[in-house]
Amino acid sequence: MGVDLGSDRSRRRIDRAAGAVLQAQRDISEWLEARRGDDRFIRFGNHFRILDGVLSEMLAALAGGVDSLREPGEGGASYDGCRSVETMLTVVRRTFDWYRERYDQRLDERLGPILLAADELIRSCWSQPFAALQRPAPTGPLAYVDPRFNAFAVTRSSVPAPLRPPARTDAVDEAVRALLRELPIPAIALPEWATRQAWWLAPAAHETGHHVQRDLVPGLPDLTRAALDHAVRAASGGDAELAAQWSGWQAELFADAFSAVMIAGAAAWTVDELEHAAPARLAGLPPPGHPYPPPLVRRALLGELVRRVRGEHPAAHQPALVAAHPRGVLTTVAAAEAWLAGTDAARPTAAELRRHLAVVPAVAEALLALPIGATTLLAAAGVDPAWFDPGGRIASWTGALRSDPVPISPHARRTRPAARLAVQAGVAAHLAATDAQLDDLHHRLAALLRTCGEPGVLAGPPPPGDVAVLATRLTTWLLARGETLSADADLSADADLSADAEMSAEAEMKVR
């Protein structure tokens, strides 16, 4: 049997690679075109501009690479070139697929309705602080449902869970990881049970806070850390060791404070529910490097934050929303200390927990007074204390959610804080509802959230030049690794695009 080593064989091989690139161009273009014309994706127009700009340039470069292989030369070299192109194409395809699967959950009969509701809550939380500072909001987070986890944020610098390797992985995996780190489209994973209990969208406020901390003003994590360090050192009973522990929790404490200023008592309820456990766990101390304070301390901190957001005196009793909780909630420092005194399981850690509880009021004050540009975190939230009055907006919306249709005017729904108020009302309504009423409440809350918010998109359009710079930078990076990728060589898991020569300061992308 003869072996065809001639030009026809090379041509057919090149045609096959060219066809694969062309098909990817068609698939991505058709998907983007269809989603742009679908109202379920109306908030994501600027996400799609970024994906289109980056992926189109990458695919155009791969198509050009295939064409260059048609120059006369040794046949085996054309095969090597095709393998390289097809491996890079796999990176592009898998990056696109990661996003496509999460956007397209909005087409699912079960997931779609709750994600459209989540989009409005996240948009309400996301846009508020940027509007307060009169700054254009960046592209903003993409929500999706992940049945494996509680809510979590997938930031621009973190690696999505499906791509985390157990120890080592192949070059394609690492390249996809790198691109997902660089594309300016962060994500928020929501718990699956939110599809049946819409009040469980409340954790999205905390997760949005993680993205806000990274994008609102430069150096905000460092400012948070410094504010915590100063507050704890200055507090009665505080010292350098205690300050170091609180400073190490800065990311989660900022997100907790952000959720408190966004959704007040609903944030306290969320933390109470997620942290509720047997006495030994509630009284447990976190290991070094753990991102959260002890559960008992965190719950008390949320109570202190919420009382201040509601405009209540720090010595006041628990907020009415949380006090209605049928199981009772440890949301005051005094209540936490009383629980410690009466719980045998807490004795081994009681002294250390009391040290933390003693500085909780100072920490709450410091977080809410955190400087955000020319204002503070609390002021940037645009909170109206009248919302929390007995006859205020939250109480009236809580009552409205017991009726079908929900008697809330279109004008009231079309405001920036509407979705945040709605989820607070939903949490309050579900705490007072019977089991038989919960399913109807879920559907009413989800439907209300979907109609909340101002007209517009998640954020304003990024400058076209910035998208072009990003597309060129990432395309250059991908092409430079074609041969390495095709050989399936190791890519260091801790390698970052910014360390490469292509990632010079002059080429840094301004799109966020």
C-alpha positions as CSV (number, residue, x, y, z in Angstrom):
1,M,0.0,0.0,0.0
2,G,1.4,3.3,-1.0
3,V,1.6,6.4,1.2
4,D,0.6,9.7,-0.3
5,L,3.3,12.2,0.6
6,G,2.4,14.7,-2.1
7,S,0.8,18.1,-2.3
8,D,-2.8,16.7,-2.5
9,R,-2.5,15.1,0.9
10,S,-1.2,18.3,2.4
11,R,-4.0,20.3,0.7
12,R,-6.7,18.0,2.0
13,R,-5.2,18.3,5.5
14,I,-5.0,22.1,5.3
15,D,-8.6,22.2,4.0
16,R,-9.7,20.1,7.0
17,A,-8.1,22.6,9.4
18,A,-9.5,25.5,7.5
19,G,-13.0,24.0,7.7
20,A,-12.7,23.6,11.4
21,V,-11.8,27.2,11.9
22,L,-14.6,28.4,9.5
23,Q,-17.1,26.3,11.4
24,A,-16.1,27.8,14.7
25,Q,-16.5,31.3,13.2
26,R,-19.9,30.4,12.0
27,D,-21.0,28.8,15.3
28,I,-19.8,31.7,17.5
29,S,-21.2,34.4,15.1
30,E,-24.6,32.7,14.9
31,W,-24.8,32.2,18.6
32,L,-23.9,35.9,19.3
33,E,-26.4,37.1,16.7
34,A,-29.2,35.0,18.1
35,R,-28.6,36.1,21.7
36,R,-28.4,39.8,20.8
37,G,-31.9,39.6,19.4
38,D,-33.3,37.8,22.5
39,D,-34.8,39.8,25.3
40,R,-33.5,37.3,27.9
41,F,-30.0,38.5,27.2
42,I,-30.7,42.2,26.9
43,R,-28.5,43.0,29.9
44,F,-25.4,41.4,28.4
45,G,-24.9,43.4,25.2
46,N,-21.5,44.6,26.3
47,H,-20.4,41.2,27.5
48,F,-21.1,40.0,23.9
49,R,-19.1,42.9,22.4
50,I,-16.0,41.7,24.4
51,L,-16.5,38.1,23.5
52,D,-17.1,38.9,19.9
53,G,-14.1,41.2,19.6
54,V,-11.6,38.8,21.3
55,L,-12.8,35.5,19.8
56,S,-13.2,36.9,16.3
57,E,-9.7,38.2,16.2
58,M,-8.4,34.9,17.5
59,L,-10.2,32.9,14.9
60,A,-9.2,35.4,12.1
61,A,-5.6,34.9,13.2
62,L,-6.0,31.1,13.1
63,A,-7.6,31.3,9.6
64,G,-4.6,33.3,8.5
65,G,-2.3,30.7,10.0
66,V,-4.0,28.0,8.0
67,D,-3.7,30.0,4.8
68,S,0.0,30.5,5.3
69,L,0.4,26.7,5.3
70,R,-0.6,26.6,1.6
71,E,2.7,28.0,0.6
72,P,4.9,25.3,-1.1
73,G,6.9,23.3,1.4
74,E,7.5,20.0,3.0
75,G,4.2,18.1,3.6
76,G,5.0,17.0,7.1
77,A,5.5,20.6,8.2
78,S,1.9,21.5,7.0
79,Y,0.6,18.7,9.2
80,D,2.5,20.1,12.2
81,G,1.1,23.5,11.4
82,C,-2.5,22.2,11.2
83,R,-2.1,20.4,14.5
84,S,-0.9,23.6,16.1
85,V,-3.9,25.6,14.7
86,E,-6.4,23.0,15.8
87,T,-5.0,22.9,19.3
88,M,-5.3,26.6,19.5
89,L,-8.8,26.3,18.1
90,T,-9.7,24.0,20.9
91,V,-8.6,26.6,23.4
92,V,-10.9,29.2,21.7
93,R,-13.8,26.7,21.5
94,R,-13.6,25.7,25.1
95,T,-13.3,29.3,26.3
96,F,-16.4,30.1,24.3
97,D,-18.2,27.0,25.6
98,W,-17.6,27.9,29.2
99,Y,-19.4,31.2,28.8
100,R,-22.1,29.9,26.4
101,E,-23.2,27.2,28.8
102,R,-23.7,29.8,31.5
103,Y,-25.5,32.4,29.4
104,D,-27.7,29.7,27.9
105,Q,-29.0,28.6,31.3
106,R,-31.5,31.5,30.7
107,L,-33.1,29.4,27.9
108,D,-33.7,26.5,30.3
109,E,-37.3,26.2,31.5
110,R,-36.3,25.7,35.1
111,L,-33.1,27.8,35.4
112,G,-34.1,30.7,33.1
113,P,-36.8,32.4,35.2
114,I,-34.6,32.6,38.4
115,L,-31.5,33.7,36.5
116,L,-33.5,36.6,34.9
117,A,-34.5,37.5,38.4
118,A,-30.8,37.2,39.6
119,D,-29.7,39.4,36.8
120,E,-31.8,42.3,38.1
121,L,-30.7,41.9,41.7
122,I,-27.0,41.8,40.7
123,R,-27.5,44.8,38.4
124,S,-29.1,46.7,41.2
125,C,-26.2,45.9,43.6
126,W,-23.5,46.4,40.9
127,S,-24.6,49.7,39.5
128,Q,-25.4,51.6,42.7
129,P,-21.9,52.3,44.0
130,F,-20.6,53.3,40.6
131,A,-23.5,55.7,40.1
132,A,-22.8,57.1,43.6
133,L,-19.3,57.9,42.5
134,Q,-20.5,59.1,39.1
135,R,-18.2,56.6,37.4
136,P,-19.1,54.3,34.5
137,A,-19.7,50.7,35.7
138,P,-17.5,48.0,34.2
139,T,-19.0,45.0,32.4
140,G,-20.4,43.4,35.6
141,P,-20.9,39.8,36.7
142,L,-22.6,37.0,34.9
143,A,-24.8,34.8,37.1
144,Y,-25.3,31.1,36.6
145,V,-26.6,28.2,38.7
146,D,-24.1,25.7,39.9
147,P,-25.7,22.7,41.6
148,R,-22.5,21.6,43.3
149,F,-21.8,24.7,45.5
150,N,-23.2,27.4,47.6
151,A,-23.0,30.8,46.1
152,F,-19.5,32.0,45.2
153,A,-17.8,34.6,43.0
154,V,-15.6,33.7,40.1
155,T,-13.4,36.8,39.8
156,R,-11.3,38.0,37.0
157,S,-8.2,36.5,38.7
158,S,-9.7,33.2,40.0
159,V,-10.0,29.9,38.2
160,P,-13.5,28.6,37.6
161,A,-14.1,25.3,39.4
162,P,-14.6,23.1,36.3
163,L,-11.1,24.0,35.2
164,R,-9.2,23.5,38.4
165,P,-6.8,20.6,38.0
166,P,-6.3,18.0,40.7
167,A,-2.5,18.4,40.4
168,R,-1.4,18.9,36.9
169,T,-3.2,19.2,33.6
170,D,-2.5,19.6,30.0
171,A,-1.5,22.7,28.1
172,V,-5.0,23.3,26.7
173,D,-6.5,23.3,30.1
174,E,-4.0,25.8,31.3
175,A,-4.5,28.0,28.3
176,V,-8.2,28.1,28.8
177,R,-7.7,28.9,32.5
178,A,-5.4,31.8,31.5
179,L,-7.9,33.2,29.0
180,L,-10.7,33.0,31.6
181,R,-8.6,34.9,34.0
182,E,-8.0,37.7,31.5
183,L,-11.4,38.2,29.9
184,P,-13.1,41.0,31.7
185,I,-16.4,39.1,32.4
186,P,-16.6,38.0,36.0
187,A,-19.2,35.4,37.1
188,I,-21.3,34.5,40.1
189,A,-22.4,31.0,40.8
190,L,-25.7,30.6,42.6
191,P,-27.0,27.7,44.6
192,E,-29.4,25.4,42.8
193,W,-32.1,25.7,45.5
194,A,-32.6,29.3,44.4
195,T,-34.6,27.8,41.5
196,R,-37.2,26.7,44.0
197,Q,-36.8,29.4,46.7
198,A,-36.2,32.8,45.1
199,W,-35.2,34.4,48.4
200,W,-32.0,32.4,48.1
201,L,-30.9,34.9,45.5
202,A,-29.9,37.1,48.5
203,P,-26.3,35.7,48.6
204,A,-25.8,37.3,45.2
205,A,-25.4,40.6,47.0
206,H,-22.4,39.3,49.0
207,E,-20.8,37.8,45.8
208,T,-21.3,41.0,43.9
209,G,-19.4,42.7,46.7
210,H,-16.3,40.7,45.9
211,H,-16.4,42.1,42.3
212,V,-17.2,45.6,43.5
213,Q,-14.2,45.6,45.9
214,R,-11.9,44.8,43.0
215,D,-13.4,47.3,40.5
216,L,-14.9,50.2,42.3
217,V,-11.7,52.2,43.3
218,P,-8.1,51.2,43.0
219,G,-6.6,49.6,46.1
220,L,-9.9,49.0,47.9
221,P,-8.7,45.6,49.3
222,D,-5.7,47.3,50.8
223,L,-7.9,50.2,52.2
224,T,-10.2,47.6,53.7
225,R,-7.3,45.8,55.3
226,A,-5.8,49.0,56.7
227,A,-9.2,50.1,58.1
228,L,-9.7,46.8,59.9
229,D,-6.2,46.9,61.3
230,H,-6.6,50.4,62.7
231,A,-10.1,49.7,64.1
232,V,-9.2,46.6,65.9
233,R,-5.9,48.0,67.3
234,A,-7.9,51.1,68.6
235,A,-10.8,49.1,70.1
236,S,-10.9,48.2,73.7
237,G,-9.3,44.8,74.1
238,G,-7.7,45.0,70.6
239,D,-4.1,44.3,69.9
240,A,-1.7,43.7,67.0
241,E,-2.4,39.9,67.0
242,L,-6.2,40.3,66.9
243,A,-5.8,43.0,64.2
244,A,-3.8,40.7,62.0
245,Q,-6.6,38.1,62.1
246,W,-9.3,40.6,61.2
247,S,-7.2,42.1,58.5
248,G,-6.7,38.6,57.0
249,W,-10.5,38.3,56.6
250,Q,-10.8,41.6,54.7
251,A,-12.2,40.2,51.5
252,E,-15.1,38.4,53.1
253,L,-15.7,41.2,55.6
254,F,-16.0,43.7,52.8
255,A,-18.5,41.4,50.9
256,D,-20.5,41.0,54.1
257,A,-20.6,44.7,54.7
258,F,-21.5,45.3,51.1
259,S,-24.4,42.9,51.3
260,A,-25.5,44.6,54.5
261,V,-25.7,48.0,52.9
262,M,-27.4,46.5,49.8
263,I,-30.0,44.2,51.4
264,A,-29.8,44.8,55.1
265,G,-31.7,42.2,57.2
266,A,-31.7,39.8,54.3
267,A,-27.9,39.7,54.5
268,A,-28.1,38.9,58.2
269,W,-30.6,36.1,57.6
270,T,-28.4,34.6,54.8
271,V,-25.3,34.5,57.1
272,D,-27.4,33.1,60.0
273,E,-28.8,30.4,57.8
274,L,-25.5,29.4,56.2
275,E,-23.6,29.5,59.4
276,H,-26.2,27.7,61.6
277,A,-24.7,24.6,63.1
278,A,-24.2,22.5,66.2
279,P,-22.8,24.4,69.2
280,A,-19.3,23.0,68.8
281,R,-19.1,24.4,65.3
282,L,-20.7,27.7,66.1
283,A,-18.1,28.1,68.8
284,G,-15.2,26.9,66.6
285,L,-12.2,29.0,65.7
286,P,-11.0,29.1,62.1
287,P,-7.6,27.7,61.1
288,P,-4.9,30.1,60.1
289,G,-5.6,31.5,56.6
290,H,-9.3,30.8,56.7
291,P,-11.2,33.6,54.9
292,Y,-14.0,34.0,57.5
293,P,-14.3,35.0,61.1
294,P,-15.7,32.3,63.6
295,P,-19.4,31.6,62.8
296,L,-20.6,33.1,66.0
297,V,-18.6,36.3,65.5
298,R,-19.6,36.7,61.9
299,R,-23.3,36.5,62.8
300,A,-22.9,39.1,65.4
301,L,-21.0,41.4,63.0
302,L,-23.9,41.1,60.5
303,G,-26.3,42.2,63.2
304,E,-24.2,45.2,64.1
305,L,-23.9,46.2,60.4
306,V,-27.6,45.8,59.7
307,R,-28.6,47.9,62.7
308,R,-26.4,50.7,61.5
309,V,-27.7,50.5,58.0
310,R,-31.3,50.6,59.2
311,G,-30.4,53.7,61.3
312,E,-31.0,52.0,64.6
313,H,-29.1,52.7,67.7
314,P,-26.2,50.2,68.2
315,A,-27.8,49.2,71.6
316,A,-31.1,48.5,70.0
317,H,-32.5,45.0,69.9
318,Q,-32.4,42.7,66.9
319,P,-33.9,44.1,63.6
320,A,-37.6,43.2,63.3
321,L,-36.9,41.1,60.2
322,V,-34.4,38.9,61.9
323,A,-36.4,38.8,65.2
324,A,-39.2,37.2,63.3
325,H,-37.0,34.2,62.5
326,P,-38.8,31.2,64.1
327,R,-35.5,29.6,65.4
328,G,-34.1,32.8,66.9
329,V,-30.9,34.4,65.6
330,L,-27.6,35.3,67.3
331,T,-27.2,38.7,65.8
332,T,-26.1,40.9,68.7
333,V,-22.8,40.9,70.6
334,A,-24.8,40.7,73.8
335,A,-26.8,37.7,72.6
336,A,-23.6,35.9,71.4
337,E,-21.9,36.5,74.8
338,A,-24.9,35.2,76.6
339,W,-24.9,32.1,74.4
340,L,-21.3,31.5,75.2
341,A,-21.9,31.7,78.9
342,G,-24.7,29.1,78.8
343,T,-23.2,26.6,76.4
344,D,-20.8,23.9,77.7
345,A,-19.5,23.2,74.1
346,A,-18.2,26.7,73.9
347,R,-16.0,26.6,77.0
348,P,-12.7,25.7,75.2
349,T,-12.9,28.7,72.9
350,A,-15.0,31.1,74.8
351,A,-12.2,33.4,75.9
352,E,-10.9,33.8,72.4
353,L,-14.4,34.3,71.0
354,R,-15.0,37.1,73.5
355,R,-11.9,38.8,72.4
356,H,-13.3,38.9,68.9
357,L,-16.8,39.9,70.0
358,A,-15.4,42.8,71.9
359,V,-14.1,44.5,68.7
360,V,-17.2,43.7,66.5
361,P,-18.9,47.1,67.0
362,A,-15.6,48.9,66.1
363,V,-15.2,46.7,63.0
364,A,-18.8,47.4,61.9
365,E,-18.3,51.1,62.2
366,A,-15.0,50.9,60.3
367,L,-16.5,48.9,57.4
368,L,-19.5,51.2,56.9
369,A,-17.2,54.3,57.1
370,L,-14.7,52.8,54.7
371,P,-13.6,55.6,52.3
372,I,-14.9,55.0,48.8
373,G,-13.6,57.8,46.7
374,A,-15.0,61.0,48.3
375,T,-17.7,59.1,50.1
376,T,-18.1,56.0,52.3
377,L,-19.4,52.5,51.8
378,L,-22.7,53.2,53.6
379,A,-23.3,56.5,51.8
380,A,-22.5,55.0,48.4
381,A,-25.3,52.5,48.9
382,G,-27.9,55.2,48.7
383,V,-29.9,53.7,51.7
384,D,-33.1,55.5,52.8
385,P,-33.7,54.6,56.5
386,A,-37.4,55.2,55.9
387,W,-37.4,51.9,53.9
388,F,-37.2,50.1,57.2
389,D,-39.9,51.9,59.1
390,P,-42.9,49.8,60.2
391,G,-45.0,51.3,57.4
392,G,-42.0,51.7,55.0
393,R,-41.3,50.2,51.6
394,I,-40.0,46.8,52.8
395,A,-42.9,46.2,55.1
396,S,-45.4,47.2,52.4
397,W,-43.7,45.0,49.7
398,T,-43.6,42.1,52.2
399,G,-47.4,42.4,52.4
400,A,-47.7,42.8,48.7
401,L,-45.9,39.5,48.0
402,R,-48.8,37.7,49.7
403,S,-51.1,38.8,46.9
404,D,-51.4,37.6,43.3
405,P,-50.9,39.7,41.3
406,V,-48.4,41.6,43.4
407,P,-49.8,45.1,43.9
408,I,-46.5,47.1,43.3
409,S,-46.7,49.8,40.7
410,P,-44.5,49.8,37.6
411,H,-43.0,53.1,38.6
412,A,-41.9,51.7,42.0
413,R,-40.4,48.7,40.2
414,R,-38.4,50.7,37.7
415,T,-36.0,52.2,40.2
416,R,-32.4,51.2,40.9
417,P,-33.0,49.9,44.4
418,A,-36.2,48.0,43.5
419,A,-34.6,44.5,43.2
420,R,-32.7,45.0,46.5
421,L,-35.9,46.0,48.3
422,A,-37.8,43.1,46.7
423,V,-35.4,40.4,47.9
424,Q,-35.5,41.9,51.4
425,A,-39.3,41.7,51.3
426,G,-39.1,38.2,49.9
427,V,-36.9,37.0,52.8
428,A,-39.2,38.7,55.3
429,A,-42.3,37.2,53.7
430,H,-40.9,33.6,53.6
431,L,-40.0,33.8,57.3
432,A,-43.6,34.4,58.1
433,A,-45.1,32.0,55.5
434,T,-46.4,28.5,56.1
435,D,-45.0,25.6,54.1
436,A,-48.1,25.6,51.9
437,Q,-47.5,29.2,51.0
438,L,-43.8,29.0,50.0
439,D,-44.2,27.8,46.5
440,D,-46.5,30.6,45.5
441,L,-44.3,33.1,47.3
442,H,-41.3,31.8,45.3
443,H,-43.0,32.4,42.0
444,R,-44.3,35.8,42.9
445,L,-40.9,37.0,44.2
446,A,-39.1,35.7,41.1
447,A,-41.7,37.4,38.8
448,L,-41.4,40.6,40.7
449,L,-37.6,40.6,40.5
450,R,-37.7,40.1,36.8
451,T,-39.6,43.4,36.4
452,C,-37.4,45.4,38.6
453,G,-34.7,47.9,37.6
454,E,-34.1,50.8,35.3
455,P,-34.0,50.4,31.6
456,G,-30.6,49.6,30.1
457,V,-27.8,47.1,30.3
458,L,-25.6,45.7,33.1
459,A,-23.0,48.4,32.4
460,G,-22.1,50.9,29.7
461,P,-20.2,49.8,26.6
462,P,-16.4,49.6,26.9
463,P,-14.4,51.9,24.5
464,P,-13.9,50.1,21.2
465,G,-10.2,50.8,21.3
466,D,-9.9,49.0,24.6
467,V,-11.6,45.9,23.3
468,A,-9.3,46.0,20.3
469,V,-6.2,46.2,22.5
470,L,-7.5,43.2,24.6
471,A,-8.2,41.2,21.5
472,T,-4.8,41.8,20.0
473,R,-3.0,41.1,23.3
474,L,-4.7,37.8,23.9
475,T,-4.5,36.7,20.3
476,T,-0.7,37.4,20.3
477,W,-0.4,35.4,23.5
478,L,-2.3,32.5,22.0
479,L,-0.4,32.4,18.7
480,A,3.0,32.5,20.6
481,R,2.0,29.3,22.3
482,G,0.8,27.3,19.3
483,E,3.7,24.8,19.1
484,T,3.8,24.4,22.9
485,L,0.1,23.7,23.0
486,S,0.2,21.2,20.2
487,A,3.0,19.3,21.8
488,D,0.8,19.1,25.0
489,A,3.8,20.4,27.0
490,D,3.4,21.5,30.6
491,L,2.2,25.0,31.3
492,S,2.9,26.1,34.8
493,A,-0.3,26.3,36.8
494,D,0.9,29.5,38.4
495,A,2.0,31.2,35.2
496,D,0.2,34.4,34.5
497,L,-0.4,36.2,31.3
498,S,0.9,39.4,32.8
499,A,4.4,37.8,33.2
500,D,4.8,37.4,29.5
501,A,6.6,39.8,27.2
502,E,3.4,40.3,25.3
503,M,1.8,41.7,28.5
504,S,3.8,44.9,28.7
505,A,2.5,47.8,30.6
506,E,2.0,49.8,27.4
507,A,-0.4,47.1,26.2
508,E,-2.4,46.7,29.4
509,M,-6.1,46.6,28.8
510,K,-8.3,49.3,30.3
511,V,-11.6,47.3,30.0
512,R,-12.7,46.0,33.4
